[in-house]
Amino acid sequence: MESVFQNETVRQILEKYRRIWAIGHAQSVLSWDMEVNMPGEGILERSVAQGELSVLSQEFLLRPEFVELVEKAKGLELNEYERGVVRVLDRSIRISKSFPPEFLRERSEVTSQATKAWEEAKKSNDYSKFEPWLDKIIDLAKRAADYLGYDNEPYDALLDLFEEGLTTREVEKMFGKLERELEPLLEKIMEEGKVPQNHPLEKEKYEREAMEKVNLWILRKFGFPLGVRSRLDVSAHPFTIEFGIRDVRITTRYEGHDFRRTVLSTVHEFGHALYELQQDERLMFTPIAGGVSLGIHESQSRFWENIIGRSREFAGLIYSALKENLPFMGNYTPEDVYLYFNMVRPDFIRTEADVVTYNFHILLRFKLERMMLNEGVKARDLPELWNEEMERLLGIKPKTYAEGILQDIHWAHGTIGYFPTYSIGTLLAAQLYYHVKRDIPDFEEKVAKAEFEPIKAWLRERIHRYGSIYPPKELLRKAIGEELNPEYFIRWVKERYL
């Protein structure tokens, strides 16, 4: 395979970068193991190991000879791949230089231990087990923002970590439009009743082994390279992790009832994994391998979950596998499955929220995160603030911590500033759908027949193969000729639910 990196300085950079890549590779394996296999008491040693690896990675990144090579490359005539390498590394160096090694070590150790504390707190519905760790996370987030620097408010610095170039003002504008447009839409959808608020399939119980067979059947229909370049495992919170372009793993969870949760989680994580698997292999071992941002990444998972997974055609496609493995399915039709997957009602759990109310869940978290950073809100204040905002936005109030403030793992991971990317991805998924439809007019028919290769090829050519060569907004302009536009999502909601 011919290299796309011809410049000698860039070649030297990439040769030195392989050690940084290898540390990241090892950290990914340790993170996956922690979520999937590690016994509970392993957390102390694991958190120290992760902390030391974080510092080691920073040392390699900030070595003077490496930084000097990147600086030298910034003034050279480079091709688009090489410019991408320099842009990504220059950004990484700027961010890494901002953080003292002891801060990175502390953050890694705290978040590793906070993750286990969150798991225990959620399982026992005992917020006090997580509260002191959340205070430490909030303090780390404030310090991180100060180290990074910002023009308008601390949240800008944290947003940029997850979505390159994104600002708080842009997020406020996006949510302002969504709140204005979706509130009356939600009322109308609930009044018209074309989709149900409840469905008897929610109550049907299943055996884990049966649903494992269904999920594997779906992944095979999608062409997921199980056992070759991918795996499906189980974790408390479903996730995707890439060790490289040829090793991408996903997890799901089984709760024994309401099977759409595990099906849609599996479909969602497949979308993330596909993004990693379909990248140009010439990017392997380089800093431009991997999705460019969390918003773009989420658009891929939400495309498969919402556009495909919640479609009438997909319900018809998977019906035979459901009927074969779930005895109770004999009492239901493919149309039941479709309606069950598309219920609309205010719900407590973000990951199980319908498409119409989902963005309100993200808006809630966006508001609370800004309050943590700007208004001195402490962990003890958050459950009540959470419940008040949930009641304001959706008219419901959580009865337990587990269905309220403890439902998401993200704050335990220290990823404050992450949540808005979920809304960006949700909106962008609908926007991509209308662009895909222009090139594949029989899109729905292809889903019905499990002919997914043309859809996967479109996504590969427009988005996946580029990895992180271009910043998010530039990638979108290149892929579809425009930046994020919430109007597409509003249109899709009206067409799907009204």
C-alpha positions as CSV (number, residue, x, y, z in Angstrom):
1,M,0.0,0.0,0.0
2,E,1.6,3.3,-1.1
3,S,2.1,5.8,1.6
4,V,0.3,9.1,1.4
5,F,3.0,10.8,3.4
6,Q,5.8,11.9,1.1
7,N,7.3,14.8,3.0
8,E,10.5,13.8,4.9
9,T,9.8,15.9,8.0
10,V,6.3,14.5,8.3
11,R,7.7,11.0,7.9
12,Q,10.1,11.7,10.8
13,I,7.2,13.0,12.9
14,L,5.2,9.8,12.2
15,E,8.1,7.6,13.1
16,K,8.5,9.2,16.5
17,Y,4.7,9.3,16.9
18,R,4.4,5.5,16.9
19,R,5.4,5.3,20.5
20,I,2.7,7.8,21.5
21,W,0.2,5.7,19.4
22,A,1.4,2.5,21.2
23,I,0.7,4.1,24.6
24,G,-2.8,5.1,23.5
25,H,-3.3,1.6,22.2
26,A,-2.4,0.1,25.5
27,Q,-4.6,2.6,27.4
28,S,-7.5,1.6,25.3
29,V,-7.0,-2.1,26.0
30,L,-6.8,-1.3,29.8
31,S,-10.0,0.9,29.6
32,W,-11.9,-1.8,27.7
33,D,-10.8,-4.5,30.2
34,M,-11.8,-2.2,33.1
35,E,-15.4,-1.9,31.8
36,V,-15.8,-5.5,30.6
37,N,-13.6,-8.0,32.6
38,M,-11.7,-6.4,35.5
39,P,-12.6,-7.6,39.0
40,G,-13.8,-4.7,41.2
41,E,-10.7,-4.5,43.4
42,G,-8.4,-4.2,40.5
43,I,-9.3,-0.5,40.3
44,L,-6.5,0.8,42.5
45,E,-3.6,-0.6,40.5
46,R,-5.4,0.1,37.2
47,S,-6.0,3.7,38.0
48,V,-2.3,4.2,38.9
49,A,-1.2,2.4,35.7
50,Q,-3.5,4.6,33.6
51,G,-2.2,7.7,35.3
52,E,1.4,6.8,34.7
53,L,0.7,6.0,31.0
54,S,-1.0,9.4,30.6
55,V,2.1,11.1,31.9
56,L,4.4,9.0,29.7
57,S,2.3,9.8,26.6
58,Q,2.6,13.5,27.5
59,E,6.4,13.2,27.9
60,F,6.8,11.7,24.4
61,L,4.4,14.3,22.9
62,L,6.2,17.3,24.4
63,R,9.8,16.2,23.8
64,P,11.6,19.2,22.3
65,E,12.8,17.4,19.2
66,F,9.2,16.2,18.5
67,V,7.7,19.7,19.0
68,E,10.4,21.2,16.9
69,L,9.6,18.8,14.0
70,V,5.9,19.7,14.2
71,E,6.8,23.4,14.2
72,K,9.1,23.0,11.3
73,A,6.4,21.2,9.3
74,K,3.9,24.0,9.8
75,G,5.9,26.1,7.4
76,L,6.3,23.5,4.6
77,E,4.3,22.7,1.4
78,L,2.3,19.6,2.4
79,N,-0.5,17.5,1.0
80,E,-3.9,17.3,2.7
81,Y,-2.9,14.2,4.7
82,E,0.3,15.8,5.9
83,R,-1.5,19.0,6.8
84,G,-4.0,16.9,8.8
85,V,-1.2,15.3,10.7
86,V,0.4,18.7,11.6
87,R,-3.0,20.2,12.5
88,V,-3.9,17.4,14.9
89,L,-0.5,17.2,16.5
90,D,-0.2,21.0,16.9
91,R,-3.6,21.0,18.6
92,S,-2.6,18.0,20.8
93,I,0.7,19.7,21.8
94,R,-1.1,22.9,22.7
95,I,-3.6,21.1,24.8
96,S,-1.0,18.8,26.4
97,K,1.3,21.7,27.2
98,S,-1.5,23.3,29.1
99,F,-1.7,20.5,31.7
100,P,1.0,19.9,34.3
101,P,2.0,16.2,34.5
102,E,0.8,16.0,38.1
103,F,-2.7,17.2,36.9
104,L,-2.9,14.5,34.2
105,R,-1.8,11.9,36.7
106,E,-4.4,13.1,39.2
107,R,-7.2,13.3,36.6
108,S,-6.5,9.8,35.4
109,E,-6.5,8.3,38.9
110,V,-9.6,10.2,40.0
111,T,-11.6,9.3,37.0
112,S,-10.7,5.6,37.2
113,Q,-11.8,5.4,40.8
114,A,-14.8,7.6,40.2
115,T,-16.0,5.2,37.5
116,K,-16.1,2.3,39.9
117,A,-17.7,4.5,42.6
118,W,-20.4,5.5,40.0
119,E,-21.1,1.9,39.2
120,E,-21.6,1.0,42.9
121,A,-23.7,4.1,43.5
122,K,-26.0,3.5,40.6
123,K,-26.4,-0.2,41.4
124,S,-27.3,0.6,45.0
125,N,-29.1,3.9,44.2
126,D,-26.8,5.6,46.8
127,Y,-25.7,9.0,45.5
128,S,-23.4,9.5,48.6
129,K,-21.0,6.9,47.2
130,F,-20.4,9.1,44.1
131,E,-20.9,12.6,45.5
132,P,-17.4,13.2,46.8
133,W,-15.9,11.9,43.5
134,L,-18.2,14.3,41.5
135,D,-16.9,17.2,43.5
136,K,-13.4,16.2,42.6
137,I,-14.4,15.9,38.9
138,I,-16.0,19.4,39.0
139,D,-12.8,20.8,40.5
140,L,-10.7,19.0,37.8
141,A,-12.9,20.5,35.1
142,K,-12.6,24.0,36.4
143,R,-8.8,23.6,36.6
144,A,-8.7,22.1,33.1
145,A,-10.5,25.1,31.7
146,D,-8.2,27.5,33.4
147,Y,-5.1,25.6,32.1
148,L,-6.5,25.7,28.6
149,G,-7.6,29.3,28.6
150,Y,-10.8,30.7,27.0
151,D,-12.2,33.9,25.6
152,N,-15.7,34.0,26.9
153,E,-16.4,31.4,29.6
154,P,-14.7,28.2,30.9
155,Y,-17.2,25.9,29.1
156,D,-15.7,27.0,25.7
157,A,-12.4,25.4,26.6
158,L,-14.0,22.1,27.5
159,L,-16.3,22.0,24.5
160,D,-13.3,22.4,22.2
161,L,-11.7,19.3,23.6
162,F,-14.6,17.2,22.3
163,E,-15.7,19.1,19.2
164,E,-12.9,21.1,17.7
165,G,-13.9,24.8,17.2
166,L,-17.3,24.5,19.0
167,T,-18.3,27.4,21.2
168,T,-20.9,27.8,24.0
169,R,-22.7,30.5,22.0
170,E,-23.2,28.0,19.1
171,V,-24.6,25.4,21.5
172,E,-26.9,28.0,23.1
173,K,-28.2,29.0,19.6
174,M,-28.8,25.3,18.7
175,F,-30.7,24.5,21.9
176,G,-32.6,27.8,21.6
177,K,-34.0,26.7,18.3
178,L,-34.7,23.2,19.4
179,E,-36.5,24.2,22.5
180,R,-38.7,26.7,20.5
181,E,-39.5,24.2,17.8
182,L,-39.7,20.9,19.6
183,E,-41.9,21.9,22.6
184,P,-45.0,22.6,20.4
185,L,-44.1,19.6,18.2
186,L,-44.0,17.3,21.2
187,E,-47.4,18.5,22.3
188,K,-48.9,18.0,18.9
189,I,-47.4,14.5,18.6
190,M,-48.8,13.5,22.0
191,E,-52.2,14.9,21.1
192,E,-52.5,13.3,17.6
193,G,-51.5,9.9,18.9
194,K,-50.2,8.5,15.6
195,V,-47.4,6.8,17.6
196,P,-48.1,5.3,21.1
197,Q,-46.8,6.5,24.4
198,N,-46.7,2.9,25.7
199,H,-46.6,-0.6,24.2
200,P,-47.1,-4.0,25.8
201,L,-43.7,-5.2,24.3
202,E,-42.0,-3.1,27.0
203,K,-43.2,-5.5,29.7
204,E,-42.3,-8.7,27.9
205,K,-39.3,-10.5,29.5
206,Y,-36.6,-12.2,27.6
207,E,-33.7,-14.6,28.2
208,R,-30.3,-13.0,27.7
209,E,-29.1,-15.8,25.5
210,A,-32.1,-15.2,23.2
211,M,-31.3,-11.5,22.8
212,E,-27.6,-12.2,22.2
213,K,-28.7,-14.3,19.2
214,V,-30.9,-11.5,17.9
215,N,-28.1,-8.9,18.3
216,L,-25.6,-11.1,16.6
217,W,-28.0,-11.7,13.7
218,I,-28.5,-8.0,13.3
219,L,-24.7,-7.3,13.3
220,R,-24.2,-10.0,10.7
221,K,-26.8,-8.5,8.5
222,F,-25.0,-5.2,8.8
223,G,-21.8,-6.9,7.7
224,F,-20.0,-6.3,11.1
225,P,-16.7,-8.3,11.0
226,L,-17.3,-10.3,14.2
227,G,-14.2,-12.2,15.3
228,V,-12.1,-10.8,12.5
229,R,-11.9,-7.1,13.3
230,S,-14.6,-6.6,16.0
231,R,-16.3,-8.1,19.1
232,L,-19.6,-7.7,21.0
233,D,-19.4,-7.8,24.8
234,V,-21.4,-6.6,27.8
235,S,-20.9,-3.6,30.0
236,A,-22.8,-1.5,32.5
237,H,-23.0,1.4,29.9
238,P,-22.8,0.4,26.2
239,F,-19.8,1.9,24.5
240,T,-17.4,1.5,21.5
241,I,-13.7,1.5,21.7
242,E,-11.1,1.3,18.9
243,F,-7.6,-0.1,19.4
244,G,-6.9,0.6,15.7
245,I,-8.6,0.4,12.3
246,R,-8.5,-3.4,12.5
247,D,-9.7,-3.9,16.1
248,V,-12.9,-2.1,17.1
249,R,-15.1,-3.4,19.9
250,I,-18.6,-2.6,21.0
251,T,-20.7,-3.5,24.1
252,T,-24.4,-3.7,24.9
253,R,-26.4,-4.5,28.0
254,Y,-29.2,-7.0,28.8
255,E,-31.8,-6.1,31.4
256,G,-34.2,-9.0,30.8
257,H,-37.1,-6.9,29.6
258,D,-37.9,-4.1,27.1
259,F,-35.7,-5.6,24.3
260,R,-35.6,-2.5,22.2
261,R,-33.1,-1.1,24.7
262,T,-30.5,-3.7,23.8
263,V,-31.3,-3.8,20.1
264,L,-31.1,0.0,19.6
265,S,-27.9,0.2,21.8
266,T,-26.3,-2.5,19.7
267,V,-27.3,-0.7,16.5
268,H,-26.1,2.6,17.9
269,E,-22.7,1.2,18.8
270,F,-22.4,-0.4,15.4
271,G,-22.6,3.0,13.9
272,H,-19.7,4.2,16.0
273,A,-17.7,1.1,15.1
274,L,-18.3,1.4,11.4
275,Y,-16.8,4.9,11.4
276,E,-13.6,3.5,12.7
277,L,-13.6,0.3,10.6
278,Q,-14.1,2.1,7.3
279,Q,-11.2,4.5,7.5
280,D,-8.4,4.6,4.9
281,E,-5.9,2.0,6.2
282,R,-3.1,4.3,5.0
283,L,-3.9,6.4,8.1
284,M,-3.0,3.5,10.4
285,F,-0.6,4.3,13.3
286,T,-1.0,8.1,12.6
287,P,-2.7,10.9,14.6
288,I,-5.3,11.3,11.8
289,A,-6.6,7.8,12.3
290,G,-9.9,7.9,14.3
291,G,-13.1,9.9,14.1
292,V,-12.5,13.7,13.9
293,S,-14.9,14.7,16.7
294,L,-17.5,13.3,19.0
295,G,-20.3,15.2,17.2
296,I,-19.4,13.7,13.9
297,H,-19.0,10.3,15.6
298,E,-22.4,10.6,17.2
299,S,-24.0,11.4,13.9
300,Q,-22.9,8.0,12.6
301,S,-24.3,6.1,15.6
302,R,-27.6,8.1,15.6
303,F,-27.9,7.6,11.8
304,W,-27.9,3.8,12.3
305,E,-30.0,4.0,15.4
306,N,-32.6,6.6,14.5
307,I,-32.8,6.6,10.7
308,I,-32.3,2.9,10.1
309,G,-33.0,1.2,13.5
310,R,-36.3,3.0,14.1
311,S,-37.6,2.6,10.5
312,R,-40.6,0.5,9.5
313,E,-38.3,-1.3,7.1
314,F,-35.9,-2.3,9.8
315,A,-38.7,-3.6,12.0
316,G,-39.9,-5.8,9.1
317,L,-36.3,-7.0,8.5
318,I,-35.6,-8.1,12.1
319,Y,-39.1,-9.5,12.8
320,S,-38.2,-13.1,11.7
321,A,-35.1,-13.1,14.0
322,L,-37.2,-11.8,16.9
323,K,-40.0,-14.3,16.3
324,E,-37.5,-17.2,16.1
325,N,-35.8,-16.3,19.4
326,L,-38.5,-14.7,21.5
327,P,-41.6,-16.9,22.1
328,F,-43.9,-14.0,22.9
329,M,-43.3,-12.4,19.5
330,G,-46.0,-14.7,18.0
331,N,-48.5,-12.3,19.6
332,Y,-47.1,-9.3,17.7
333,T,-46.6,-8.1,14.2
334,P,-43.8,-6.2,12.4
335,E,-45.9,-3.0,12.8
336,D,-46.0,-3.6,16.5
337,V,-42.2,-3.6,16.5
338,Y,-42.1,-0.4,14.5
339,L,-44.6,1.4,16.9
340,Y,-42.7,0.0,19.9
341,F,-39.4,1.4,18.6
342,N,-41.0,4.8,17.9
343,M,-43.0,5.5,21.1
344,V,-43.0,9.1,22.1
345,R,-43.3,10.1,25.8
346,P,-41.3,12.0,28.4
347,D,-39.0,9.5,30.1
348,F,-36.3,9.7,32.7
349,I,-33.4,7.8,31.0
350,R,-31.5,9.6,28.2
351,T,-30.3,6.5,26.5
352,E,-33.9,5.2,26.3
353,A,-35.4,8.5,25.3
354,D,-37.4,8.8,22.1
355,V,-36.0,10.9,19.3
356,V,-38.4,13.8,19.9
357,T,-37.6,14.3,23.6
358,Y,-33.9,13.2,23.5
359,N,-32.5,16.7,23.0
360,F,-34.2,18.0,26.2
361,H,-32.1,15.5,28.1
362,I,-28.9,17.0,26.6
363,L,-30.1,20.5,27.2
364,L,-30.6,19.7,30.9
365,R,-27.0,18.4,31.2
366,F,-25.6,21.4,29.3
367,K,-27.3,23.8,31.7
368,L,-26.0,21.9,34.8
369,E,-22.5,21.7,33.5
370,R,-22.3,25.4,32.9
371,M,-23.7,26.0,36.4
372,M,-20.9,23.7,37.8
373,L,-18.3,25.9,36.1
374,N,-19.8,29.3,36.3
375,E,-22.0,29.4,39.5
376,G,-20.1,27.3,42.0
377,V,-22.7,24.6,42.1
378,K,-21.5,21.6,44.2
379,A,-22.3,17.9,43.8
380,R,-24.7,18.1,46.8
381,D,-26.8,20.6,44.9
382,L,-27.1,18.7,41.6
383,P,-29.8,16.1,42.3
384,E,-32.4,18.7,43.2
385,L,-31.3,21.0,40.3
386,W,-31.5,17.9,38.0
387,N,-35.0,17.1,39.1
388,E,-36.3,20.7,38.9
389,E,-35.0,21.0,35.3
390,M,-36.4,17.6,34.3
391,E,-39.8,18.7,35.5
392,R,-39.5,22.0,33.7
393,L,-38.5,20.5,30.4
394,L,-40.5,17.2,30.3
395,G,-43.0,17.5,33.1
396,I,-41.6,14.5,35.0
397,K,-39.6,14.1,38.2
398,P,-37.2,11.2,38.9
399,K,-38.0,9.2,42.0
400,T,-34.6,7.6,42.4
401,Y,-31.0,8.7,41.9
402,A,-30.5,5.9,39.4
403,E,-33.2,7.2,37.1
404,G,-31.9,10.8,37.6
405,I,-28.5,12.1,38.2
406,L,-26.7,8.7,38.4
407,Q,-27.9,7.4,35.0
408,D,-24.9,8.5,32.9
409,I,-21.3,7.4,33.3
410,H,-19.8,10.5,31.6
411,W,-19.2,12.7,34.6
412,A,-17.4,9.8,36.3
413,H,-15.1,9.7,33.3
414,G,-14.5,13.5,33.7
415,T,-16.0,14.3,30.4
416,I,-17.7,17.6,31.2
417,G,-18.4,19.4,27.9
418,Y,-19.1,16.1,26.1
419,F,-23.0,16.0,26.2
420,P,-23.7,18.7,23.6
421,T,-22.0,16.5,21.0
422,Y,-24.9,14.1,21.4
423,S,-27.4,16.7,20.2
424,I,-25.0,17.7,17.3
425,G,-24.9,14.0,16.3
426,T,-28.6,13.6,16.5
427,L,-29.3,16.6,14.4
428,L,-26.6,15.8,11.9
429,A,-27.9,12.2,11.5
430,A,-31.2,13.5,10.0
431,Q,-29.3,16.0,7.9
432,L,-27.1,13.2,6.4
433,Y,-30.3,11.1,5.7
434,Y,-31.6,13.7,3.3
435,H,-28.3,13.9,1.5
436,V,-28.0,10.1,1.3
437,K,-31.6,10.0,-0.1
438,R,-30.5,12.2,-3.0
439,D,-27.9,9.7,-4.0
440,I,-29.8,6.5,-3.0
441,P,-33.5,7.2,-3.7
442,D,-34.4,3.6,-2.8
443,F,-32.8,3.9,0.6
444,E,-35.8,2.4,2.4
445,E,-36.1,-0.5,0.0
446,K,-32.4,-1.3,0.6
447,V,-32.9,-1.4,4.4
448,A,-35.9,-3.7,4.0
449,K,-33.8,-6.1,1.9
450,A,-30.7,-5.8,4.2
451,E,-28.8,-4.3,1.3
452,F,-26.6,-2.1,3.5
453,E,-23.4,-2.0,1.4
454,P,-24.4,1.0,-0.8
455,I,-25.3,3.0,2.4
456,K,-22.0,2.0,4.1
457,A,-20.1,2.9,0.9
458,W,-21.8,6.4,0.8
459,L,-20.8,7.0,4.5
460,R,-17.3,5.7,3.8
461,E,-16.7,7.9,0.8
462,R,-18.2,11.1,2.3
463,I,-17.0,10.8,5.9
464,H,-15.4,7.7,7.2
465,R,-12.3,7.3,5.0
466,Y,-11.0,10.8,6.0
467,G,-10.4,10.0,9.6
468,S,-9.3,13.3,11.2
469,I,-7.7,14.9,8.2
470,Y,-10.1,17.8,8.2
471,P,-11.7,19.7,11.2
472,P,-15.4,18.9,11.8
473,K,-16.9,21.9,10.0
474,E,-14.6,21.5,7.0
475,L,-15.3,17.8,6.8
476,L,-19.1,18.5,6.6
477,R,-18.6,21.2,3.9
478,K,-16.6,18.7,1.9
479,A,-19.1,15.8,2.5
480,I,-22.4,17.5,2.1
481,G,-21.7,21.1,1.1
482,E,-23.0,22.7,4.3
483,E,-22.5,22.9,8.1
484,L,-24.9,21.6,10.8
485,N,-28.4,22.8,10.2
486,P,-31.1,21.9,12.8
487,E,-33.9,22.5,10.2
488,Y,-33.3,19.0,8.7
489,F,-34.0,17.4,12.1
490,I,-37.2,19.4,12.6
491,R,-38.3,18.3,9.2
492,W,-37.5,14.7,9.8
493,V,-39.4,14.7,13.1
494,K,-42.5,16.2,11.4
495,E,-42.4,13.6,8.6
496,R,-41.8,10.6,10.9
497,Y,-44.1,11.5,13.8
498,L,-46.8,13.7,12.3
